[in-house]
Amino acid sequence: MTIIMTIFKRQTWGYWLIGVLFGVCLPIILKAISINPLWHNGIIFGVFYVIIAGIIGYTLKRNQGGWWLMLLLPVFFTIGTWFAGPKYAIYFTVVYLCVSYLTYGLSSTRVTE
């Protein structure tokens, strides 16, 4: 119980929630429904997740969060696609990690004087 309270106090629960929802739940839902592979791989994995990864990297830098939180979405995405997605989608993990790292490194923190 104290571990859960520590996570909530540090306000990292949002990153964990996004990682689980978009990394595990969404690939399972996408497997359950029948959609065009262009939408599945191109739009959702290729565009939507890249935007989410960029937002994660940007907010981590702005809120001065730990760099290890960038690993949550790629790790959960790998788990989700391993069980419920196409096996080639695991290569998107590297893309999401790179985008998070780039936005984390390129975004500046606001200096208050």
C-alpha contacts under 8 A as a table, 3 or more apart, distances in Angstrom:
res1	aa1	res2	aa2	distance
1	M	4	I	5.28
1	M	5	M	6.39
2	T	5	M	5.04
2	T	6	T	6.08
3	I	6	T	5.08
3	I	7	I	6.32
4	I	7	I	5.14
4	I	8	F	6.34
5	M	8	F	5.07
5	M	9	K	6.06
6	T	9	K	5.07
6	T	10	R	6.25
7	I	10	R	5.33
7	I	11	Q	6.41
7	I	12	T	5.94
7	I	13	W	6.04
8	F	11	Q	5.12
8	F	12	T	6.53
8	F	13	W	5.74
9	K	12	T	7.93
10	R	13	W	7.87
11	Q	14	G	6.86
12	T	15	Y	5.53
12	T	16	W	6.70
12	T	69	L	7.97
13	W	16	W	5.04
13	W	17	L	6.05
14	G	17	L	5.00
14	G	18	I	6.10
15	Y	18	I	5.14
15	Y	19	G	6.01
15	Y	56	I	7.62
15	Y	69	L	6.86
15	Y	72	L	7.21
15	Y	73	L	7.98
16	W	19	G	5.02
16	W	20	V	6.18
16	W	72	L	6.65
17	L	20	V	5.25
17	L	21	L	5.97
18	I	21	L	5.17
18	I	22	F	5.76
18	I	23	G	7.55
18	I	73	L	7.20
19	G	22	F	5.58
19	G	23	G	5.16
19	G	24	V	7.53
19	G	72	L	5.46
19	G	73	L	4.27
19	G	74	P	7.78
19	G	76	F	5.82
19	G	77	F	7.41
20	V	23	G	5.11
20	V	24	V	5.26
20	V	25	C	6.56
20	V	73	L	7.43
20	V	76	F	6.04
21	L	24	V	5.85
21	L	25	C	4.94
21	L	26	L	6.25
22	F	25	C	6.00
22	F	26	L	5.13
22	F	27	P	7.46
22	F	73	L	7.41
22	F	77	F	7.17
23	G	26	L	6.44
23	G	27	P	6.86
23	G	73	L	5.81
23	G	74	P	7.22
23	G	75	V	7.67
23	G	76	F	4.58
23	G	77	F	3.70
23	G	78	T	7.29
23	G	79	I	7.44
23	G	80	G	5.71
23	G	81	T	7.92
24	V	27	P	5.86
24	V	28	I	6.56
24	V	76	F	5.83
24	V	77	F	5.87
24	V	79	I	6.63
24	V	80	G	4.04
24	V	81	T	7.35
25	C	28	I	5.25
25	C	29	I	6.21
25	C	80	G	7.13
26	L	29	I	5.00
26	L	30	L	6.01
27	P	30	L	4.99
27	P	31	K	6.18
27	P	77	F	7.91
27	P	80	G	5.91
27	P	81	T	6.11
27	P	84	A	6.10
27	P	85	G	5.89
28	I	31	K	5.19
28	I	32	A	6.36
28	I	80	G	6.90
28	I	81	T	7.89
28	I	84	A	5.22
28	I	85	G	7.10
29	I	32	A	5.05
29	I	33	I	6.39
30	L	33	I	5.37
30	L	34	S	7.27
30	L	35	I	7.64
30	L	40	H	7.37
31	K	34	S	7.04
31	K	84	A	6.24
31	K	85	G	6.43
35	I	39	W	6.87
35	I	40	H	6.60
36	N	39	W	5.41
36	N	40	H	6.26
37	P	40	H	4.78
37	P	41	N	5.78
37	P	42	G	7.55
38	L	41	N	5.52
38	L	42	G	5.08
38	L	43	I	6.83
39	W	42	G	5.43
39	W	43	I	4.88
39	W	44	I	6.19
40	H	43	I	6.25
40	H	44	I	5.43
40	H	45	F	6.60
41	N	44	I	5.92
41	N	45	F	4.98
41	N	46	G	6.14
41	N	89	A	7.80
42	G	45	F	5.89
42	G	46	G	4.72
42	G	47	V	6.77
43	I	46	G	5.30
43	I	47	V	5.05
43	I	48	F	6.26
44	I	47	V	5.74
44	I	48	F	4.82
44	I	49	Y	6.31
45	F	48	F	6.10
45	F	49	Y	5.37
45	F	50	V	7.36
45	F	89	A	7.85
45	F	92	F	7.32
46	G	49	Y	6.43
46	G	50	V	6.35
46	G	92	F	7.81
47	V	50	V	5.21
47	V	51	I	6.27
48	F	51	I	5.25
48	F	52	I	6.34
49	Y	52	I	4.91
49	Y	53	A	6.05
49	Y	96	Y	7.20
50	V	53	A	5.04
50	V	54	G	6.14
50	V	95	V	7.59
50	V	96	Y	5.86
50	V	99	V	6.79
51	I	54	G	5.04
51	I	55	I	6.18
52	I	55	I	5.10
52	I	56	I	6.20
53	A	56	I	5.08
53	A	57	G	6.31
53	A	73	L	7.42
53	A	96	Y	5.56
53	A	97	L	7.32
53	A	99	V	6.15
53	A	100	S	5.05
54	G	57	G	5.19
54	G	58	Y	6.13
54	G	96	Y	7.97
54	G	99	V	5.67
54	G	100	S	5.04
54	G	102	L	7.99
54	G	103	T	5.70
55	I	58	Y	5.06
55	I	59	T	6.03
55	I	100	S	7.62
55	I	103	T	7.83
56	I	59	T	5.32
56	I	60	L	6.04
56	I	70	M	6.94
56	I	100	S	6.37
57	G	60	L	5.20
57	G	61	K	6.37
57	G	70	M	6.52
57	G	99	V	7.59
57	G	100	S	4.31
57	G	101	Y	6.21
57	G	102	L	7.50
57	G	103	T	5.15
57	G	104	Y	4.40
58	Y	61	K	5.35
58	Y	62	R	6.24
58	Y	100	S	7.53
58	Y	103	T	5.41
58	Y	104	Y	5.28
58	Y	107	S	6.21
59	T	62	R	4.96
59	T	63	N	5.85
59	T	65	G	8.00
59	T	104	Y	7.97
60	L	63	N	5.27
60	L	64	Q	5.61
60	L	65	G	4.70
60	L	66	G	7.00
60	L	67	W	7.35
60	L	69	L	7.78
60	L	70	M	7.93
60	L	104	Y	6.77
61	K	64	Q	4.89
61	K	65	G	6.32
61	K	104	Y	5.36
61	K	105	G	7.70
61	K	107	S	6.75
61	K	108	S	7.30
61	K	109	T	6.65
62	R	65	G	7.80
62	R	107	S	7.74
62	R	108	S	7.34
62	R	109	T	5.46
62	R	110	R	7.42
65	G	69	L	7.43
66	G	69	L	5.85
67	W	70	M	5.76
67	W	71	L	7.92
68	W	71	L	5.55
68	W	72	L	7.60
69	L	72	L	5.52
70	M	73	L	6.77
70	M	74	P	7.74
70	M	97	L	6.88
70	M	100	S	6.24
70	M	101	Y	7.27
71	L	74	P	5.58
71	L	75	V	6.00
71	L	97	L	6.83
72	L	75	V	5.29
72	L	76	F	6.03
73	L	76	F	5.29
73	L	77	F	5.81
73	L	96	Y	7.79
74	P	77	F	4.97
74	P	78	T	6.06
74	P	93	T	4.94
74	P	94	V	7.45
74	P	96	Y	6.27
74	P	97	L	6.20
75	V	78	T	5.14
75	V	79	I	6.38
75	V	93	T	7.53
76	F	79	I	5.03
76	F	80	G	6.06
77	F	80	G	5.00
77	F	81	T	6.02
77	F	90	I	7.68
77	F	93	T	6.87
78	T	81	T	5.33
78	T	82	W	5.87
78	T	90	I	5.63
78	T	93	T	6.50
79	I	82	W	5.13
79	I	83	F	6.52
80	G	83	F	5.54
80	G	84	A	5.91
80	G	85	G	6.85
81	T	84	A	5.07
81	T	85	G	3.99
81	T	86	P	6.31
81	T	87	K	6.68
81	T	89	A	6.69
81	T	90	I	6.48
82	W	85	G	6.12
82	W	86	P	7.51
82	W	87	K	6.33
82	W	90	I	7.32
85	G	89	A	7.05
86	P	89	A	5.57
86	P	90	I	7.83
87	K	90	I	5.93
88	Y	91	Y	5.98
89	A	92	F	5.47
89	A	93	T	7.67
90	I	93	T	5.52
91	Y	94	V	5.90
91	Y	95	V	7.24
92	F	95	V	4.99
92	F	96	Y	6.25
93	T	96	Y	5.22
93	T	97	L	6.21
94	V	97	L	5.13
94	V	98	C	6.09
95	V	98	C	5.13
95	V	99	V	6.12
96	Y	99	V	5.15
96	Y	100	S	6.10
97	L	100	S	5.19
97	L	101	Y	6.09
98	C	101	Y	5.06
98	C	102	L	6.01
99	V	102	L	5.09
99	V	103	T	6.13
100	S	103	T	5.35
100	S	104	Y	5.97
101	Y	104	Y	4.99
101	Y	105	G	6.04
102	L	105	G	5.11
102	L	106	L	5.88
103	T	106	L	5.13
103	T	107	S	5.75
104	Y	107	S	5.72
105	G	108	S	7.82
